[in-house]
Structures are given as C-alpha cells and as structure tokens.
Amino acid sequence: MTTILIALLFFSIIIMIHELGHFLAAKAAGIYAEEFSIGMGPRLLKISGKETVYSLRLLPIGGYVRFLGEDEDSSE
C-alpha cells in the first residue's frame, strides 16, 4: 500500500512539472491561462491569482491548464 501511495505522489509531481511547462510557455507567449489544475474531479482547493485560478482536485491522476477561449466553438 505504501508503494502505491509513493507512486501516486511521484506521478502527481511529474504531472505538475509537465503542466507547469505548458503554463510557463503560454505566459511567455502572452497567452492567458484561466486555470492551472492538478488532479481531476471535484475541486478541493482554489486559489485565485491575478489572472489565473489555481486548483487542487480530488483525484491525483492528471492535470490541465485551461486557456482563454479553449472551450468555445469556432467557425474558423
């Protein structure tokens, strides 16, 4: 059981570093990030920054950076 928890912890850290790369690259390119989230599912913790909402979610199985306009349909 301890091995599984340690593996989940390291997996979460790797995901956080990976998503941080997306976030920092977007910031460097002037792209607005609406949310930086670690985990999936219901939100456990929310911290609102100047431009971005930082979230920690229940399931440590992924993460994402949501960019402005990403969810909108485009006819272009």
N, CA, C and O atoms as a GROMACS GRO file, in nm:
protein
  304
    1MET      N    1   0.082  -0.120   0.000
    1MET     CA    2   0.000   0.000   0.000
    1MET      C    3   0.087   0.126   0.000
    1MET      O    4   0.056   0.223  -0.070
    2THR      N    5   0.193   0.124   0.078
    2THR     CA    6   0.284   0.239   0.083
    2THR      C    7   0.346   0.266  -0.054
    2THR      O    8   0.363   0.381  -0.093
    3THR      N    9   0.380   0.159  -0.125
    3THR     CA   10   0.439   0.173  -0.257
    3THR      C   11   0.344   0.243  -0.353
    3THR      O   12   0.385   0.326  -0.433
    4ILE      N   13   0.216   0.209  -0.345
    4ILE     CA   14   0.116   0.271  -0.431
    4ILE      C   15   0.104   0.420  -0.400
    4ILE      O   16   0.098   0.503  -0.491
    5LEU      N   17   0.101   0.455  -0.273
    5LEU     CA   18   0.091   0.596  -0.234
    5LEU      C   19   0.213   0.677  -0.278
    5LEU      O   20   0.201   0.791  -0.323
    6ILE      N   21   0.330   0.617  -0.265
    6ILE     CA   22   0.453   0.684  -0.309
    6ILE      C   23   0.451   0.702  -0.460
    6ILE      O   24   0.489   0.808  -0.512
    7ALA      N   25   0.407   0.600  -0.532
    7ALA     CA   26   0.397   0.608  -0.678
    7ALA      C   27   0.299   0.719  -0.719
    7ALA      O   28   0.328   0.795  -0.811
    8LEU      N   29   0.185   0.728  -0.651
    8LEU     CA   30   0.088   0.834  -0.681
    8LEU      C   31   0.146   0.972  -0.653
    8LEU      O   32   0.122   1.066  -0.729
    9LEU      N   33   0.221   0.985  -0.546
    9LEU     CA   34   0.285   1.112  -0.514
    9LEU      C   35   0.382   1.154  -0.624
    9LEU      O   36   0.379   1.268  -0.670
   10PHE      N   37   0.469   1.063  -0.666
   10PHE     CA   38   0.565   1.094  -0.772
   10PHE      C   39   0.496   1.121  -0.905
   10PHE      O   40   0.538   1.210  -0.979
   11PHE      N   41   0.391   1.046  -0.935
   11PHE     CA   42   0.313   1.068  -1.057
   11PHE      C   43   0.253   1.209  -1.055
   11PHE      O   44   0.256   1.279  -1.157
   12SER      N   45   0.199   1.250  -0.942
   12SER     CA   46   0.140   1.383  -0.929
   12SER      C   47   0.246   1.492  -0.946
   12SER      O   48   0.219   1.595  -1.009
   13ILE      N   49   0.364   1.470  -0.893
   13ILE     CA   50   0.472   1.568  -0.907
   13ILE      C   51   0.515   1.580  -1.053
   13ILE      O   52   0.538   1.690  -1.102
   14ILE      N   53   0.526   1.467  -1.121
   14ILE     CA   54   0.562   1.468  -1.263
   14ILE      C   55   0.457   1.542  -1.345
   14ILE      O   56   0.491   1.621  -1.432
   15ILE      N   57   0.330   1.517  -1.316
   15ILE     CA   58   0.221   1.585  -1.387
   15ILE      C   59   0.228   1.736  -1.361
   15ILE      O   60   0.212   1.816  -1.453
   16MET      N   61   0.253   1.774  -1.236
   16MET     CA   62   0.261   1.916  -1.203
   16MET      C   63   0.374   1.984  -1.280
   16MET      O   64   0.355   2.094  -1.331
   17ILE      N   65   0.488   1.920  -1.289
   17ILE     CA   66   0.601   1.976  -1.364
   17ILE      C   67   0.566   1.987  -1.512
   17ILE      O   68   0.596   2.087  -1.576
   18HIS      N   69   0.502   1.884  -1.566
   18HIS     CA   70   0.462   1.884  -1.707
   18HIS      C   71   0.364   1.999  -1.736
   18HIS      O   72   0.384   2.074  -1.830
   19GLU      N   73   0.260   2.011  -1.654
   19GLU     CA   74   0.160   2.116  -1.674
   19GLU      C   75   0.220   2.255  -1.650
   19GLU      O   76   0.180   2.351  -1.714
   20LEU      N   77   0.314   2.265  -1.558
   20LEU     CA   78   0.382   2.391  -1.534
   20LEU      C   79   0.457   2.436  -1.660
   20LEU      O   80   0.465   2.555  -1.689
   21GLY      N   81   0.511   2.340  -1.735
   21GLY     CA   82   0.576   2.372  -1.862
   21GLY      C   83   0.478   2.435  -1.961
   21GLY      O   84   0.511   2.533  -2.027
   22HIS      N   85   0.357   2.378  -1.971
   22HIS     CA   86   0.254   2.436  -2.058
   22HIS      C   87   0.220   2.578  -2.011
   22HIS      O   88   0.210   2.670  -2.092
   23PHE      N   89   0.202   2.593  -1.881
   23PHE     CA   90   0.163   2.720  -1.822
   23PHE      C   91   0.268   2.828  -1.848
   23PHE      O   92   0.235   2.939  -1.891
   24LEU      N   93   0.395   2.796  -1.822
   24LEU     CA   94   0.502   2.895  -1.840
   24LEU      C   95   0.525   2.929  -1.986
   24LEU      O   96   0.554   3.044  -2.019
   25ALA      N   97   0.512   2.830  -2.075
   25ALA     CA   98   0.525   2.857  -2.218
   25ALA      C   99   0.414   2.950  -2.266
   25ALA      O  100   0.438   3.041  -2.346
   26ALA      N  101   0.292   2.927  -2.218
   26ALA     CA  102   0.180   3.013  -2.255
   26ALA      C  103   0.202   3.156  -2.205
   26ALA      O  104   0.181   3.252  -2.279
   27LYS      N  105   0.246   3.169  -2.081
   27LYS     CA  106   0.272   3.302  -2.025
   27LYS      C  107   0.380   3.374  -2.106
   27LYS      O  108   0.368   3.494  -2.133
   28ALA      N  109   0.485   3.302  -2.144
   28ALA     CA  110   0.593   3.362  -2.222
   28ALA      C  111   0.544   3.408  -2.359
   28ALA      O  112   0.597   3.504  -2.415
   29ALA      N  113   0.444   3.340  -2.414
   29ALA     CA  114   0.389   3.374  -2.544
   29ALA      C  115   0.274   3.475  -2.534
   29ALA      O  116   0.217   3.515  -2.636
   30GLY      N  117   0.240   3.516  -2.412
   30GLY     CA  118   0.133   3.613  -2.394
   30GLY      C  119  -0.006   3.554  -2.400
   30GLY      O  120  -0.103   3.626  -2.423
   31ILE      N  121  -0.017   3.424  -2.379
   31ILE     CA  122  -0.147   3.356  -2.380
   31ILE      C  123  -0.202   3.352  -2.239
   31ILE      O  124  -0.130   3.317  -2.144
   32TYR      N  125  -0.329   3.388  -2.224
   32TYR     CA  126  -0.394   3.395  -2.094
   32TYR      C  127  -0.440   3.257  -2.050
   32TYR      O  128  -0.514   3.191  -2.122
   33ALA      N  129  -0.398   3.213  -1.933
   33ALA     CA  130  -0.440   3.085  -1.876
   33ALA      C  131  -0.547   3.112  -1.771
   33ALA      O  132  -0.522   3.180  -1.672
   34GLU      N  133  -0.668   3.057  -1.793
   34GLU     CA  134  -0.777   3.077  -1.698
   34GLU      C  135  -0.759   2.994  -1.572
   34GLU      O  136  -0.788   3.040  -1.461
   35GLU      N  137  -0.710   2.868  -1.589
   35GLU     CA  138  -0.698   2.779  -1.474
   35GLU      C  139  -0.578   2.687  -1.489
   35GLU      O  140  -0.550   2.635  -1.597
   36PHE      N  141  -0.508   2.667  -1.378
   36PHE     CA  142  -0.398   2.570  -1.368
   36PHE      C  143  -0.444   2.470  -1.262
   36PHE      O  144  -0.460   2.506  -1.145
   37SER      N  145  -0.464   2.346  -1.303
   37SER     CA  146  -0.522   2.247  -1.212
   37SER      C  147  -0.437   2.122  -1.204
   37SER      O  148  -0.388   2.071  -1.305
   38ILE      N  149  -0.421   2.073  -1.082
   38ILE     CA  150  -0.356   1.945  -1.058
   38ILE      C  151  -0.463   1.850  -1.008
   38ILE      O  152  -0.531   1.877  -0.909
   39GLY      N  153  -0.478   1.738  -1.077
   39GLY     CA  154  -0.580   1.640  -1.042
   39GLY      C  155  -0.705   1.657  -1.127
   39GLY      O  156  -0.716   1.751  -1.206
   40MET      N  157  -0.797   1.564  -1.110
   40MET     CA  158  -0.925   1.565  -1.182
   40MET      C  159  -1.038   1.548  -1.081
   40MET      O  160  -1.014   1.510  -0.966
   41GLY      N  161  -1.158   1.576  -1.124
   41GLY     CA  162  -1.274   1.558  -1.036
   41GLY      C  163  -1.307   1.685  -0.960
   41GLY      O  164  -1.269   1.795  -1.000
   42PRO      N  165  -1.380   1.669  -0.850
   42PRO     CA  166  -1.423   1.786  -0.771
   42PRO      C  167  -1.304   1.865  -0.716
   42PRO      O  168  -1.203   1.808  -0.676
   43ARG      N  169  -1.321   1.995  -0.713
   43ARG     CA  170  -1.216   2.085  -0.663
   43ARG      C  171  -1.209   2.079  -0.511
   43ARG      O  172  -1.310   2.094  -0.443
   44LEU      N  173  -1.089   2.057  -0.458
   44LEU     CA  174  -1.066   2.057  -0.314
   44LEU      C  175  -1.016   2.192  -0.263
   44LEU      O  176  -1.051   2.235  -0.153
   45LEU      N  177  -0.936   2.257  -0.346
   45LEU     CA  178  -0.873   2.383  -0.306
   45LEU      C  179  -0.869   2.475  -0.426
   45LEU      O  180  -0.837   2.432  -0.537
   46LYS      N  181  -0.901   2.601  -0.405
   46LYS     CA  182  -0.899   2.700  -0.512
   46LYS      C  183  -0.829   2.825  -0.461
   46LYS      O  184  -0.865   2.879  -0.356
   47ILE      N  185  -0.729   2.870  -0.536
   47ILE     CA  186  -0.660   2.994  -0.504
   47ILE      C  187  -0.668   3.083  -0.627
   47ILE      O  188  -0.622   3.045  -0.735
   48SER      N  189  -0.726   3.199  -0.611
   48SER     CA  190  -0.740   3.292  -0.724
   48SER      C  191  -0.621   3.387  -0.727
   48SER      O  192  -0.598   3.464  -0.633
   49GLY      N  193  -0.547   3.379  -0.837
   49GLY     CA  194  -0.436   3.471  -0.857
   49GLY      C  195  -0.484   3.592  -0.935
   49GLY      O  196  -0.604   3.611  -0.952
   50LYS      N  197  -0.391   3.675  -0.982
   50LYS     CA  198  -0.427   3.794  -1.060
   50LYS      C  199  -0.503   3.757  -1.186
   50LYS      O  200  -0.607   3.816  -1.215
   51GLU      N  201  -0.451   3.661  -1.262
   51GLU     CA  202  -0.510   3.624  -1.390
   51GLU      C  203  -0.558   3.480  -1.394
   51GLU      O  204  -0.637   3.444  -1.481
   52THR      N  205  -0.512   3.397  -1.304
   52THR     CA  206  -0.532   3.253  -1.314
   52THR      C  207  -0.587   3.198  -1.183
   52THR      O  208  -0.550   3.242  -1.074
   53VAL      N  209  -0.675   3.098  -1.196
   53VAL     CA  210  -0.724   3.024  -1.080
   53VAL      C  211  -0.638   2.898  -1.068
   53VAL      O  212  -0.622   2.825  -1.165
   54TYR      N  213  -0.584   2.874  -0.949
   54TYR     CA  214  -0.502   2.756  -0.923
   54TYR      C  215  -0.587   2.658  -0.844
   54TYR      O  216  -0.641   2.693  -0.739
   55SER      N  217  -0.598   2.532  -0.894
   55SER     CA  218  -0.687   2.435  -0.831
   55SER      C  219  -0.614   2.306  -0.797
   55SER      O  220  -0.525   2.261  -0.869
   56LEU      N  221  -0.656   2.247  -0.686
   56LEU     CA  222  -0.615   2.112  -0.649
   56LEU      C  223  -0.743   2.030  -0.647
   56LEU      O  224  -0.840   2.066  -0.580
   57ARG      N  225  -0.745   1.920  -0.722
   57ARG     CA  226  -0.866   1.840  -0.734
   57ARG      C  227  -0.849   1.704  -0.668
   57ARG      O  228  -0.738   1.663  -0.636
   58LEU      N  229  -0.960   1.635  -0.649
   58LEU     CA  230  -0.967   1.514  -0.567
   58LEU      C  231  -0.880   1.398  -0.617
   58LEU      O  232  -0.808   1.338  -0.538
   59LEU      N  233  -0.885   1.368  -0.746
   59LEU     CA  234  -0.816   1.250  -0.800
   59LEU      C  235  -0.681   1.289  -0.858
   59LEU      O  236  -0.675   1.365  -0.955
   60PRO      N  237  -0.572   1.238  -0.802
   60PRO     CA  238  -0.438   1.276  -0.848
   60PRO      C  239  -0.394   1.198  -0.972
   60PRO      O  240  -0.287   1.137  -0.973
   61ILE      N  241  -0.477   1.200  -1.075
   61ILE     CA  242  -0.450   1.119  -1.194
   61ILE      C  243  -0.428   1.203  -1.319
   61ILE      O  244  -0.430   1.149  -1.429
   62GLY      N  245  -0.407   1.329  -1.304
   62GLY     CA  246  -0.387   1.413  -1.421
   62GLY      C  247  -0.379   1.558  -1.381
   62GLY      O  248  -0.362   1.592  -1.263
   63GLY      N  249  -0.391   1.642  -1.478
   63GLY     CA  250  -0.388   1.785  -1.456
   63GLY      C  251  -0.410   1.856  -1.588
   63GLY      O  252  -0.408   1.792  -1.693
   64TYR      N  253  -0.430   1.985  -1.582
   64TYR     CA  254  -0.450   2.059  -1.706
   64TYR      C  255  -0.430   2.207  -1.683
   64TYR      O  256  -0.433   2.257  -1.571
   65VAL      N  257  -0.408   2.276  -1.795
   65VAL     CA  258  -0.409   2.421  -1.798
   65VAL      C  259  -0.518   2.459  -1.897
   65VAL      O  260  -0.514   2.418  -2.013
   66ARG      N  261  -0.617   2.536  -1.852
   66ARG     CA  262  -0.725   2.580  -1.940
   66ARG      C  263  -0.695   2.722  -1.986
   66ARG      O  264  -0.676   2.812  -1.904
   67PHE      N  265  -0.692   2.740  -2.117
   67PHE     CA  266  -0.660   2.869  -2.176
   67PHE      C  267  -0.787   2.943  -2.215
   67PHE      O  268  -0.890   2.881  -2.240
   68LEU      N  269  -0.779   3.074  -2.221
   68LEU     CA  270  -0.892   3.158  -2.260
   68LEU      C  271  -0.941   3.119  -2.398
   68LEU      O  272  -0.862   3.110  -2.492
   69GLY      N  273  -1.071   3.095  -2.412
   69GLY     CA  274  -1.131   3.062  -2.540
   69GLY      C  275  -1.117   2.917  -2.580
   69GLY      O  276  -1.162   2.879  -2.688
   70GLU      N  277  -1.056   2.836  -2.498
   70GLU     CA  278  -1.030   2.696  -2.533
   70GLU      C  279  -1.158   2.614  -2.546
   70GLU      O  280  -1.165   2.523  -2.628
   71ASP      N  281  -1.260   2.646  -2.466
   71ASP     CA  282  -1.383   2.568  -2.468
   71ASP      C  283  -1.486   2.621  -2.567
   71ASP      O  284  -1.590   2.559  -2.586
   72GLU      N  285  -1.458   2.732  -2.629
   72GLU     CA  286  -1.553   2.792  -2.722
   72GLU      C  287  -1.543   2.727  -2.859
   72GLU      O  288  -1.434   2.693  -2.905
   73ASP      N  289  -1.659   2.709  -2.924
   73ASP     CA  290  -1.660   2.658  -3.061
   73ASP      C  291  -1.622   2.771  -3.156
   73ASP      O  292  -1.660   2.886  -3.136
   74SER      N  293  -1.546   2.736  -3.258
   74SER     CA  294  -1.503   2.836  -3.354
   74SER      C  295  -1.542   2.792  -3.494
   74SER      O  296  -1.532   2.673  -3.526
   75SER      N  297  -1.586   2.886  -3.577
   75SER     CA  298  -1.624   2.852  -3.714
   75SER      C  299  -1.505   2.867  -3.808
   75SER      O  300  -1.518   2.843  -3.928
   76GLU      N  301  -1.390   2.906  -3.754
   76GLU     CA  302  -1.270   2.924  -3.837
   76GLU      C  303  -1.196   2.795  -3.857
   76GLU      O  304  -1.093   2.793  -3.924
   0.00000   0.00000   0.00000
